[in-house]
């Protein structure tokens, strides 16, 4: 699955464990257009994780004004 994620044009893919059987998936792209272009492939890959989810994830787009990588 990692190779498939890398082919979607994203720069980072992060899973945050929020506890209580809850998590957030964060995918960082260079542009909104890159994120939108990856939509169908993202749906396919998330479908592979359906057994781990209580409900389909909500996909939304937000701007990241600061992202320091050290």
Backbone as JSON Lines, residues from 0, in Angstrom:
{"i":0,"aa":"X","n":[0.82,-1.19,0.0],"ca":[0.0,0.0,0.0],"c":[0.87,1.27,0.0]}
{"i":1,"aa":"X","n":[2.04,1.2,0.63],"ca":[2.91,2.38,0.67],"c":[3.29,2.84,-0.74]}
{"i":2,"aa":"X","n":[3.6,1.89,-1.61],"ca":[3.96,2.24,-2.99],"c":[2.79,2.92,-3.7]}
{"i":3,"aa":"X","n":[1.57,2.43,-3.47],"ca":[0.38,3.04,-4.08],"c":[0.19,4.47,-3.58]}
{"i":4,"aa":"X","n":[0.39,4.67,-2.29],"ca":[0.25,6.02,-1.73],"c":[1.27,6.97,-2.36]}
{"i":5,"aa":"X","n":[2.49,6.49,-2.55],"ca":[3.53,7.32,-3.14],"c":[3.24,7.74,-4.56]}
{"i":6,"aa":"X","n":[2.44,6.98,-5.28],"ca":[2.11,7.3,-6.67],"c":[0.97,8.3,-6.79]}
{"i":7,"aa":"X","n":[0.41,8.73,-5.68],"ca":[-0.74,9.64,-5.71],"c":[-0.32,11.11,-5.7]}
{"i":8,"aa":"X","n":[0.96,11.39,-5.64],"ca":[1.43,12.76,-5.69],"c":[1.47,13.47,-4.35]}
{"i":9,"aa":"X","n":[1.16,12.77,-3.28],"ca":[1.2,13.43,-1.97],"c":[2.63,13.51,-1.47]}
{"i":10,"aa":"X","n":[2.87,14.48,-0.61],"ca":[4.2,14.68,-0.03],"c":[4.34,13.99,1.32]}
{"i":11,"aa":"X","n":[3.25,13.9,2.06],"ca":[3.25,13.23,3.36],"c":[1.92,12.54,3.57]}
{"i":12,"aa":"X","n":[1.96,11.42,4.28],"ca":[0.75,10.69,4.67],"c":[0.92,10.36,6.14]}
{"i":13,"aa":"X","n":[0.01,10.85,6.97],"ca":[0.13,10.73,8.42],"c":[-1.16,10.14,8.97]}
{"i":14,"aa":"X","n":[-1.02,9.17,9.87],"ca":[-2.18,8.65,10.61],"c":[-1.98,9.05,12.06]}
{"i":15,"aa":"X","n":[-2.97,9.74,12.62],"ca":[-2.92,10.2,14.0],"c":[-3.92,9.37,14.81]}
{"i":16,"aa":"X","n":[-3.43,8.66,15.81],"ca":[-4.28,7.87,16.7],"c":[-4.83,8.81,17.77]}
{"i":17,"aa":"X","n":[-6.14,9.03,17.75],"ca":[-6.78,9.95,18.68],"c":[-7.32,9.23,19.91]}
{"i":18,"aa":"X","n":[-7.09,7.93,20.0],"ca":[-7.6,7.16,21.13],"c":[-9.06,6.81,20.95]}
{"i":19,"aa":"X","n":[-9.56,5.95,21.81],"ca":[-10.98,5.54,21.77],"c":[-11.4,5.07,20.38]}
{"i":20,"aa":"X","n":[-10.54,4.27,19.72],"ca":[-10.83,3.73,18.39],"c":[-11.1,4.81,17.35]}
{"i":21,"aa":"X","n":[-10.4,5.93,17.46],"ca":[-10.59,7.04,16.53],"c":[-9.22,7.47,15.99]}
{"i":22,"aa":"X","n":[-9.19,7.82,14.71],"ca":[-7.94,8.3,14.12],"c":[-8.25,9.32,13.04]}
{"i":23,"aa":"X","n":[-7.21,10.06,12.68],"ca":[-7.29,11.0,11.57],"c":[-6.21,10.65,10.57]}
{"i":24,"aa":"X","n":[-6.55,10.7,9.31],"ca":[-5.58,10.51,8.23],"c":[-5.32,11.88,7.62]}
{"i":25,"aa":"X","n":[-4.06,12.23,7.49],"ca":[-3.69,13.52,6.92],"c":[-2.78,13.26,5.72]}
{"i":26,"aa":"X","n":[-3.19,13.74,4.58],"ca":[-2.38,13.62,3.36],"c":[-2.04,15.04,2.9]}
{"i":27,"aa":"X","n":[-0.76,15.31,2.74],"ca":[-0.32,16.63,2.32],"c":[0.13,16.61,0.86]}
{"i":28,"aa":"X","n":[-0.44,17.51,0.09],"ca":[-0.13,17.66,-1.33],"c":[0.45,19.05,-1.56]}
{"i":29,"aa":"X","n":[1.14,19.23,-2.68],"ca":[1.65,20.55,-3.02],"c":[0.54,21.54,-3.32]}
{"i":30,"aa":"X","n":[-0.5,21.07,-4.03],"ca":[-1.58,21.97,-4.44],"c":[-2.94,21.31,-4.24]}
{"i":31,"aa":"X","n":[-3.97,22.14,-4.21],"ca":[-5.34,21.63,-4.13],"c":[-5.65,20.79,-5.35]}
{"i":32,"aa":"X","n":[-5.12,21.17,-6.5],"ca":[-5.37,20.43,-7.73],"c":[-4.77,19.02,-7.64]}
{"i":33,"aa":"X","n":[-3.61,18.89,-7.04],"ca":[-3.0,17.57,-6.86],"c":[-3.9,16.69,-5.97]}
{"i":34,"aa":"X","n":[-4.44,17.28,-4.92],"ca":[-5.32,16.53,-4.01],"c":[-6.59,16.1,-4.74]}
{"i":35,"aa":"X","n":[-7.16,17.0,-5.5],"ca":[-8.39,16.68,-6.23],"c":[-8.15,15.6,-7.28]}
{"i":36,"aa":"X","n":[-7.0,15.65,-7.94],"ca":[-6.68,14.66,-8.97],"c":[-6.51,13.26,-8.38]}
{"i":37,"aa":"X","n":[-6.14,13.18,-7.12],"ca":[-5.92,11.89,-6.47],"c":[-7.2,11.29,-5.88]}
{"i":38,"aa":"X","n":[-8.32,11.96,-6.03],"ca":[-9.56,11.56,-5.38],"c":[-10.0,10.12,-5.62]}
{"i":39,"aa":"X","n":[-10.03,9.68,-6.86],"ca":[-10.53,8.33,-7.13],"c":[-9.56,7.27,-6.61]}
{"i":40,"aa":"X","n":[-8.26,7.51,-6.74],"ca":[-7.27,6.56,-6.21],"c":[-7.33,6.53,-4.69]}
{"i":41,"aa":"X","n":[-7.53,7.68,-4.06],"ca":[-7.65,7.74,-2.6],"c":[-8.85,6.94,-2.13]}
{"i":42,"aa":"X","n":[-9.96,7.06,-2.83],"ca":[-11.15,6.3,-2.46],"c":[-10.89,4.8,-2.55]}
{"i":43,"aa":"X","n":[-10.18,4.39,-3.6],"ca":[-9.85,2.97,-3.77],"c":[-8.97,2.48,-2.61]}
{"i":44,"aa":"X","n":[-7.94,3.24,-2.29],"ca":[-7.02,2.83,-1.21],"c":[-7.71,2.83,0.15]}
{"i":45,"aa":"X","n":[-8.53,3.82,0.41],"ca":[-9.27,3.85,1.68],"c":[-10.25,2.7,1.76]}
{"i":46,"aa":"X","n":[-10.76,2.27,0.62],"ca":[-11.64,1.11,0.59],"c":[-10.96,-0.14,1.11]}
{"i":47,"aa":"X","n":[-9.65,-0.24,0.88],"ca":[-8.89,-1.38,1.4],"c":[-8.83,-1.38,2.92]}
{"i":48,"aa":"X","n":[-9.0,-0.21,3.52],"ca":[-8.94,-0.08,4.98],"c":[-10.32,-0.13,5.63]}
{"i":49,"aa":"X","n":[-11.35,-0.38,4.84],"ca":[-12.73,-0.33,5.34],"c":[-12.97,-1.23,6.54]}
{"i":50,"aa":"X","n":[-12.28,-2.36,6.61],"ca":[-12.49,-3.27,7.74],"c":[-12.05,-2.65,9.05]}
{"i":51,"aa":"X","n":[-11.22,-1.61,8.99],"ca":[-10.74,-0.95,10.21],"c":[-11.56,0.27,10.57]}
{"i":52,"aa":"X","n":[-12.56,0.62,9.76],"ca":[-13.32,1.85,9.96],"c":[-14.78,1.56,10.29]}
{"i":53,"aa":"X","n":[-15.31,2.35,11.2],"ca":[-16.73,2.23,11.55],"c":[-17.6,2.91,10.5]}
{"i":54,"aa":"X","n":[-17.04,3.91,9.83],"ca":[-17.78,4.66,8.81],"c":[-16.78,5.19,7.78]}
{"i":55,"aa":"X","n":[-17.25,5.48,6.58],"ca":[-16.34,6.04,5.58],"c":[-15.76,7.37,6.07]}
{"i":56,"aa":"X","n":[-14.51,7.64,5.73],"ca":[-13.91,8.9,6.18],"c":[-14.47,10.1,5.44]}
{"i":57,"aa":"X","n":[-14.43,11.23,6.1],"ca":[-14.82,12.49,5.47],"c":[-13.57,13.08,4.84]}
{"i":58,"aa":"X","n":[-13.62,13.35,3.54],"ca":[-12.47,13.98,2.86],"c":[-12.75,15.47,2.78]}
{"i":59,"aa":"X","n":[-11.79,16.25,3.25],"ca":[-11.93,17.69,3.12],"c":[-10.57,18.3,2.86]}
{"i":60,"aa":"X","n":[-10.59,19.51,2.39],"ca":[-9.36,20.18,1.98],"c":[-9.17,21.42,2.84]}
{"i":61,"aa":"X","n":[-7.98,21.53,3.45],"ca":[-7.63,22.7,4.25],"c":[-6.24,23.17,3.83]}
{"i":62,"aa":"X","n":[-5.99,24.44,4.01],"ca":[-4.67,25.0,3.73],"c":[-3.78,24.79,4.94]}
{"i":63,"aa":"X","n":[-2.52,24.47,4.71],"ca":[-1.53,24.32,5.78],"c":[-0.59,25.52,5.7]}
{"i":64,"aa":"X","n":[-0.8,26.52,6.55],"ca":[0.02,27.72,6.45],"c":[1.46,27.53,6.96]}
{"i":65,"aa":"X","n":[1.65,26.61,7.89],"ca":[2.98,26.35,8.44],"c":[3.18,24.86,8.56]}
{"i":66,"aa":"X","n":[4.3,24.34,8.06],"ca":[4.65,22.92,8.19],"c":[6.17,22.83,8.26]}
{"i":67,"aa":"X","n":[6.69,22.86,9.46],"ca":[8.13,22.73,9.65],"c":[8.52,21.26,9.64]}
{"i":68,"aa":"X","n":[9.52,20.91,8.89],"ca":[10.05,19.57,8.88],"c":[11.52,19.67,9.26]}
{"i":69,"aa":"X","n":[11.91,19.02,10.35],"ca":[13.28,19.12,10.84],"c":[14.05,17.85,10.59]}
